[in-house]
Amino acid sequence: MNSDQEKALQLATEAGHILLENGAEISRVEETMERIASAYGVEDESFFVLSNGIIATGQHYARAEFIPIKGTQLSKVVEVNQLSRDVNGGRQTGGRNDKEGLMHVAELERRIAAIRMSPGKPSWEVVLGIALGVSPFCILFGGSLFDAAATFVCGLLLGLFMAYVSPHLSRLIGNVLGGLVGGLLCILSVTVGFGEHLPNMIIGTIIALVPGVPFTNGIRDLANEDYIAGTTRLTDAFLAFLCIALGVALAFIAEGFLSGGIMQLGRPTVDAVASAWYVQLPAAFVGTVGFSALFGTPRRYYVDCGLAGMVGWAVYILLASAGSTHVVGAAFLGALAVAVMAHLLSVTRKCPVTVFLICGIIPLVPGGGIFWTAYYIVTDQLRLAATTGFTALKVTIAIAGAIILAAALAARLHRRHF
């Protein structure tokens, strides 16, 4: 192995590091590292990638890295993915070595360093994205337009907490406090008369905390037979769900302590005006675009992500409103529509499928199940808590099954045609 090959192997590991810490699935990390290393003639490389670590070996080379989980920046996933294709793509005008079309190692190093140092989304865009995401989601879960306006304000305040406070906390503590802050903000808003339906407002608000990246990538890792990474990421996602529920429960306990008793909520309500399809579909689109900003998606893909989320939600409400399809079946077919569209957009837009899938699947995540399970536990309605929690679990499994099925179909079609 010459010096360029050793350097290329090191840079391949650096590229994998960027991908893994910014929301890429395991198979993409391994594929990208192998593509870069192989392009420079490294034939004896071996990469082993876990959910938070990379082990890379080659002749006279070995490196192991622990990669802590950080905030997701899907824009960096897109950039590294494009870079790995440009290595042999002949798109650079300078920095070549003697092998025709191959990017010089120094140029590869420069571009990887530039990607690593590139700034994430500005805080104002992230905070505004959270507010624009949670407000329409309040409508999706049955809230009125008045509730959506109140949820927008709560989302702005929660977004400030997530942008400036959560990064300094552990993820588990951050999720608990996020659920607590989101719940208290909504309770306070309704108490002062700004908002009508508290459950719908809280459900919309806490969606901002849902671990969409580990949840979606954990499922995709399982589909790619990366069982260790998949199980680890899904465990991380379920712990986050539990912490969010705990935070919401603490909000009700705190309110009950101050008022002399936990407030009693009626059955879930659905606003007649906001439930119309011509309100629901634009709300799904805008909400998904808002969360695209939270996940660091490049702006040029905002509309694509919004369309993916809107199509999945359209399938869901069509089947759920028909009455003959259970909510679990509607969630499965809605998630399948999102996953299929994500794969189609990946091909047409030449962008990792992860970008469209993570954002588009968010409207279907059972945020209502998280809220009602937490509330029923706090109010000692344990039978209802068990029923609601089990339904949320079945919806989660249905979404996972749809993503796995779509990935299997895409892999088979790719092998058949390519």
C-alpha positions as CSV (number, residue, x, y, z in Angstrom):
1,M,0.0,0.0,0.0
2,N,1.5,3.3,-1.1
3,S,1.1,6.6,0.7
4,D,-1.8,7.8,-1.5
5,Q,-3.7,4.5,-0.8
6,E,-3.1,4.8,2.9
7,K,-4.3,8.4,2.9
8,A,-7.3,7.4,0.8
9,L,-8.2,4.7,3.3
10,Q,-8.0,7.3,6.1
11,L,-10.2,9.7,4.2
12,A,-12.7,7.0,3.5
13,T,-13.0,6.5,7.2
14,E,-13.4,10.3,7.7
15,A,-16.2,10.2,5.1
16,G,-17.9,7.4,7.0
17,H,-17.6,9.3,10.2
18,I,-19.4,12.3,8.8
19,L,-22.2,10.1,7.4
20,L,-22.7,8.1,10.6
21,E,-22.9,11.1,12.9
22,N,-25.3,13.0,10.6
23,G,-28.1,10.4,10.1
24,A,-27.0,7.9,7.4
25,E,-27.9,4.3,7.6
26,I,-25.2,1.6,8.1
27,S,-25.3,0.2,4.6
28,R,-24.7,3.7,3.1
29,V,-21.7,4.3,5.4
30,E,-20.1,1.0,4.4
31,E,-20.9,1.4,0.7
32,T,-19.4,5.0,0.6
33,M,-16.2,3.9,2.4
34,E,-15.7,1.0,0.2
35,R,-16.3,3.0,-3.0
36,I,-13.7,5.6,-2.0
37,A,-11.1,3.1,-0.9
38,S,-11.6,0.9,-4.0
39,A,-11.3,3.9,-6.3
40,Y,-7.7,4.4,-5.2
41,G,-6.7,0.7,-5.6
42,V,-7.1,-0.3,-1.9
43,E,-8.1,-3.9,-2.4
44,D,-7.6,-5.4,1.1
45,E,-9.7,-2.9,3.1
46,S,-12.3,-4.0,5.6
47,F,-14.9,-1.9,7.3
48,F,-17.1,-2.7,10.2
49,V,-19.7,-0.1,11.1
50,L,-21.9,0.0,14.2
51,S,-24.5,2.6,15.2
52,N,-21.8,4.6,17.0
53,G,-18.5,3.3,15.8
54,I,-16.3,2.4,12.8
55,I,-13.5,-0.1,12.6
56,A,-11.4,0.2,9.4
57,T,-8.4,-2.1,8.5
58,G,-6.1,-2.5,5.6
59,Q,-2.5,-3.6,4.9
60,H,-0.4,-1.8,7.5
61,Y,-3.5,0.2,8.6
62,A,-6.0,-0.1,11.4
63,R,-8.3,2.5,12.9
64,A,-11.2,2.3,15.4
65,E,-13.4,5.3,16.1
66,F,-16.2,5.9,18.6
67,I,-18.7,8.3,17.1
68,P,-21.1,10.0,19.5
69,I,-24.6,10.7,18.4
70,K,-25.0,14.3,17.5
71,G,-27.7,16.5,15.8
72,T,-28.7,15.3,12.4
73,Q,-27.6,17.2,9.3
74,L,-28.9,15.4,6.3
75,S,-27.2,18.0,4.0
76,K,-23.9,16.5,4.9
77,V,-25.1,13.0,4.1
78,V,-26.1,14.4,0.7
79,E,-22.7,16.1,0.2
80,V,-20.6,13.0,1.1
81,N,-22.8,10.8,-1.0
82,Q,-22.2,13.1,-4.0
83,L,-18.5,13.3,-3.2
84,S,-18.1,9.5,-3.3
85,R,-19.7,9.4,-6.7
86,D,-17.5,12.3,-7.9
87,V,-14.3,10.5,-7.0
88,N,-14.4,8.7,-10.4
89,G,-17.0,11.0,-12.0
90,G,-14.7,13.4,-13.8
91,R,-16.6,16.4,-12.4
92,Q,-13.5,18.2,-11.0
93,T,-11.5,20.6,-13.2
94,G,-8.3,20.4,-11.2
95,G,-6.5,18.2,-8.7
96,R,-6.1,15.1,-10.8
97,N,-3.5,12.4,-10.5
98,D,-2.2,10.2,-13.3
99,K,-5.2,7.9,-13.4
100,E,-7.7,9.4,-15.8
101,G,-10.8,10.7,-14.2
102,L,-9.7,10.0,-10.6
103,M,-9.8,12.8,-8.1
104,H,-6.4,13.6,-6.5
105,V,-6.1,12.6,-2.9
106,A,-5.3,16.1,-1.9
107,E,-8.6,17.3,-3.5
108,L,-10.5,14.5,-1.8
109,E,-9.0,15.6,1.5
110,R,-9.9,19.3,0.9
111,R,-13.5,18.5,0.0
112,I,-14.0,16.2,3.0
113,A,-12.6,18.9,5.3
114,A,-15.0,21.4,3.7
115,I,-18.0,19.2,4.3
116,R,-17.0,18.6,7.9
117,M,-16.5,22.3,8.6
118,S,-19.7,23.4,6.8
119,P,-22.2,25.0,9.1
120,G,-25.5,23.5,9.9
121,K,-28.9,25.2,9.5
122,P,-29.0,28.6,11.2
123,S,-30.8,28.5,14.5
124,W,-33.6,30.8,13.3
125,E,-34.4,28.4,10.5
126,V,-34.5,25.4,12.8
127,V,-36.7,27.1,15.4
128,L,-39.0,28.4,12.7
129,G,-39.1,24.9,11.1
130,I,-40.1,23.4,14.4
131,A,-42.9,25.9,14.8
132,L,-44.1,25.4,11.2
133,G,-43.9,21.7,11.8
134,V,-45.8,21.3,15.0
135,S,-48.6,23.7,14.1
136,P,-49.9,21.8,11.1
137,F,-49.4,18.5,13.0
138,C,-51.8,19.8,15.6
139,I,-54.4,20.0,12.8
140,L,-53.5,16.5,11.6
141,F,-54.2,15.1,15.0
142,G,-57.7,16.8,15.3
143,G,-56.9,20.3,16.5
144,S,-58.7,23.4,15.3
145,L,-57.1,26.3,13.4
146,F,-57.2,28.2,16.7
147,D,-55.3,25.3,18.4
148,A,-52.8,25.4,15.5
149,A,-52.1,29.1,16.1
150,A,-51.5,28.5,19.8
151,T,-49.3,25.4,19.0
152,F,-47.2,27.6,16.6
153,V,-46.3,29.8,19.6
154,C,-45.6,26.8,21.8
155,G,-43.5,25.3,19.1
156,L,-41.4,28.5,18.8
157,L,-40.7,28.4,22.5
158,L,-40.0,24.7,22.5
159,G,-37.7,25.2,19.4
160,L,-35.7,27.8,21.4
161,F,-35.3,25.2,24.2
162,M,-34.2,22.5,21.7
163,A,-31.8,24.9,19.9
164,Y,-30.1,26.4,22.9
165,V,-30.6,24.2,26.0
166,S,-31.0,20.6,24.8
167,P,-27.5,20.4,23.1
168,H,-25.9,20.9,26.5
169,L,-27.9,18.0,28.1
170,S,-27.7,14.3,27.6
171,R,-30.2,13.1,25.1
172,L,-32.4,11.2,27.6
173,I,-32.6,14.2,30.0
174,G,-33.1,16.5,27.0
175,N,-36.1,14.4,25.9
176,V,-37.6,14.3,29.4
177,L,-37.3,18.1,29.8
178,G,-38.5,18.7,26.3
179,G,-41.7,16.7,27.0
180,L,-42.1,18.6,30.2
181,V,-41.5,22.0,28.6
182,G,-43.8,21.2,25.7
183,G,-46.6,20.0,28.0
184,L,-46.3,22.9,30.4
185,L,-46.4,25.4,27.5
186,C,-49.6,23.9,26.1
187,I,-51.2,23.7,29.5
188,L,-50.4,27.4,30.2
189,S,-51.6,28.4,26.8
190,V,-55.0,26.8,27.3
191,T,-55.2,28.1,30.8
192,V,-54.9,31.7,29.6
193,G,-57.5,31.0,26.8
194,F,-55.1,30.7,23.9
195,G,-56.2,27.3,22.5
196,E,-59.2,25.0,22.9
197,H,-58.2,21.4,22.8
198,L,-55.2,20.7,25.0
199,P,-54.5,17.0,23.9
200,N,-54.3,18.0,20.2
201,M,-51.9,20.9,21.1
202,I,-49.6,18.7,23.2
203,I,-49.6,15.9,20.6
204,G,-48.6,18.4,17.9
205,T,-46.0,20.0,20.0
206,I,-44.2,16.8,21.2
207,I,-43.9,15.6,17.6
208,A,-40.8,17.9,17.4
209,L,-39.1,15.6,19.9
210,V,-39.9,12.3,18.1
211,P,-36.6,10.5,17.2
212,G,-37.3,10.1,13.5
213,V,-33.7,9.5,12.5
214,P,-32.8,6.5,14.8
215,F,-36.3,5.1,14.3
216,T,-36.2,5.2,10.5
217,N,-32.6,4.2,10.2
218,G,-33.0,1.4,12.7
219,I,-35.7,-0.1,10.6
220,R,-33.6,0.3,7.4
221,D,-30.6,-1.3,9.1
222,L,-32.7,-4.3,10.0
223,A,-33.9,-4.5,6.4
224,N,-30.3,-4.6,5.3
225,E,-29.5,-7.4,7.8
226,D,-27.5,-5.1,10.1
227,Y,-29.2,-6.5,13.1
228,I,-26.8,-5.2,15.8
229,A,-27.0,-1.6,14.5
230,G,-30.8,-1.9,13.8
231,T,-31.6,-3.2,17.3
232,T,-29.4,-0.5,18.9
233,R,-31.0,2.3,17.0
234,L,-34.5,1.1,17.6
235,T,-33.7,0.7,21.3
236,D,-32.5,4.3,21.3
237,A,-35.7,5.5,19.6
238,F,-38.0,3.6,22.0
239,L,-36.1,5.1,25.0
240,A,-36.6,8.5,23.5
241,F,-40.4,7.8,23.2
242,L,-40.5,6.7,26.8
243,C,-38.6,9.8,27.9
244,I,-40.9,12.1,26.0
245,A,-43.9,10.4,27.6
246,L,-42.3,10.8,31.0
247,G,-41.8,14.5,30.4
248,V,-45.5,14.9,29.4
249,A,-46.6,13.0,32.5
250,L,-44.5,15.2,34.7
251,A,-46.1,18.3,33.1
252,F,-49.6,17.0,34.2
253,I,-48.3,16.1,37.7
254,A,-46.8,19.6,38.1
255,E,-50.1,21.2,36.9
256,G,-52.0,18.9,39.3
257,F,-49.8,19.9,42.2
258,L,-50.3,23.6,41.6
259,S,-54.1,23.4,40.9
260,G,-55.0,20.8,43.5
261,G,-55.7,17.9,41.1
262,I,-54.8,16.6,37.7
263,M,-57.1,18.1,35.0
264,Q,-59.6,15.6,33.5
265,L,-59.6,15.4,29.7
266,G,-62.4,14.1,27.6
267,R,-62.2,11.7,24.7
268,P,-60.0,12.7,21.7
269,T,-61.7,15.4,19.6
270,V,-61.6,16.1,15.9
271,D,-62.3,19.6,14.6
272,A,-64.9,19.5,11.8
273,V,-63.3,22.3,9.7
274,A,-59.7,21.2,10.1
275,S,-60.5,17.6,9.4
276,A,-61.5,18.3,5.8
277,W,-59.1,16.9,3.2
278,Y,-58.3,20.3,1.7
279,V,-57.0,21.4,5.1
280,Q,-55.4,18.1,6.1
281,L,-53.2,17.6,2.9
282,P,-51.7,21.1,2.9
283,A,-51.1,20.8,6.7
284,A,-49.2,17.5,6.1
285,F,-47.1,19.2,3.4
286,V,-46.2,22.2,5.5
287,G,-45.6,20.2,8.6
288,T,-43.2,17.8,6.7
289,V,-41.3,20.8,5.2
290,G,-40.9,22.2,8.7
291,F,-39.4,19.0,10.0
292,S,-37.1,18.9,6.9
293,A,-35.5,22.0,8.3
294,L,-35.1,20.4,11.8
295,F,-33.3,17.4,10.2
296,G,-30.9,19.6,8.2
297,T,-32.3,18.7,4.8
298,P,-31.0,20.8,1.9
299,R,-33.5,23.4,1.0
300,R,-33.7,22.2,-2.6
301,Y,-35.4,19.1,-1.3
302,Y,-38.0,20.7,0.9
303,V,-40.8,20.4,-1.6
304,D,-39.9,16.8,-2.4
305,C,-40.0,15.9,1.3
306,G,-43.3,17.7,1.7
307,L,-44.9,15.8,-1.2
308,A,-43.7,12.5,0.3
309,G,-45.3,13.3,3.7
310,M,-48.5,14.6,2.0
311,V,-48.9,11.4,-0.1
312,G,-48.5,9.2,2.9
313,W,-51.0,11.1,4.9
314,A,-53.5,11.2,2.1
315,V,-53.4,7.4,1.9
316,Y,-53.7,7.2,5.7
317,I,-56.7,9.5,6.0
318,L,-58.4,7.9,3.0
319,L,-58.3,4.5,4.5
320,A,-58.8,5.5,8.1
321,S,-61.9,7.5,7.2
322,A,-63.4,4.6,5.2
323,G,-64.0,2.8,8.5
324,S,-63.3,-0.6,7.1
325,T,-59.5,-0.3,7.5
326,H,-58.1,-0.4,11.0
327,V,-55.7,2.4,12.0
328,V,-52.8,-0.1,11.9
329,G,-53.6,-1.1,8.4
330,A,-54.0,2.5,7.3
331,A,-50.6,3.3,8.9
332,F,-49.0,0.4,7.1
333,L,-50.3,1.4,3.7
334,G,-49.5,5.1,4.3
335,A,-46.0,4.3,5.4
336,L,-45.6,2.0,2.3
337,A,-46.7,4.9,0.1
338,V,-44.1,7.2,1.7
339,A,-41.3,4.6,1.4
340,V,-42.1,3.9,-2.3
341,M,-42.2,7.6,-3.1
342,A,-38.9,8.1,-1.2
343,H,-37.2,5.5,-3.3
344,L,-38.6,7.0,-6.5
345,L,-37.5,10.5,-5.5
346,S,-34.1,9.1,-4.6
347,V,-33.7,7.9,-8.2
348,T,-35.1,10.9,-9.9
349,R,-33.4,13.5,-7.7
350,K,-30.1,11.5,-7.3
351,C,-30.2,11.9,-3.5
352,P,-30.1,9.3,-0.7
353,V,-33.5,7.8,0.0
354,T,-32.9,8.5,3.7
355,V,-33.5,12.2,3.2
356,F,-37.1,11.7,1.9
357,L,-38.0,8.8,4.1
358,I,-37.0,10.3,7.4
359,C,-38.9,13.5,6.7
360,G,-41.9,11.9,5.0
361,I,-42.6,9.3,7.6
362,I,-43.0,11.8,10.5
363,P,-46.8,12.5,10.0
364,L,-47.5,8.8,10.6
365,V,-45.5,8.4,13.8
366,P,-48.0,7.7,16.7
367,G,-47.5,10.9,18.7
368,G,-51.1,10.6,19.9
369,G,-50.3,7.2,21.4
370,I,-47.4,8.7,23.3
371,F,-49.6,11.4,24.8
372,W,-52.6,9.4,25.7
373,T,-50.6,6.6,27.2
374,A,-48.7,9.0,29.4
375,Y,-51.9,10.8,30.5
376,Y,-53.8,7.5,31.3
377,I,-50.9,6.3,33.4
378,V,-50.8,9.6,35.4
379,T,-54.6,9.5,36.0
380,D,-54.5,5.8,37.0
381,Q,-56.5,4.6,34.0
382,L,-54.2,1.7,33.5
383,R,-56.4,-0.4,31.3
384,L,-56.8,2.5,28.8
385,A,-53.1,3.2,29.1
386,A,-52.3,-0.5,28.2
387,T,-54.8,-0.4,25.3
388,T,-53.5,2.9,23.9
389,G,-49.9,1.9,24.3
390,F,-50.4,-1.4,22.6
391,T,-52.1,0.2,19.7
392,A,-49.2,2.7,19.3
393,L,-46.8,-0.2,19.4
394,K,-48.8,-2.0,16.6
395,V,-48.8,1.2,14.5
396,T,-45.0,1.4,15.0
397,I,-44.5,-2.2,13.9
398,A,-46.8,-1.6,10.9
399,I,-44.6,1.4,9.8
400,A,-41.5,-0.7,10.3
401,G,-42.9,-3.5,8.2
402,A,-43.9,-1.1,5.4
403,I,-40.3,0.4,5.3
404,I,-38.8,-3.0,5.2
405,L,-41.1,-4.2,2.5
406,A,-40.4,-1.2,0.3
407,A,-36.6,-1.6,0.8
408,A,-36.8,-5.3,-0.2
409,L,-38.8,-4.4,-3.3
410,A,-36.4,-1.6,-4.3
411,A,-33.4,-3.9,-3.9
412,R,-35.0,-6.6,-6.0
413,L,-35.9,-4.1,-8.8
414,H,-32.4,-2.7,-8.7
415,R,-30.8,-6.1,-9.2
416,R,-33.2,-6.9,-12.0
417,H,-32.7,-3.7,-14.0
418,F,-29.1,-2.9,-13.2
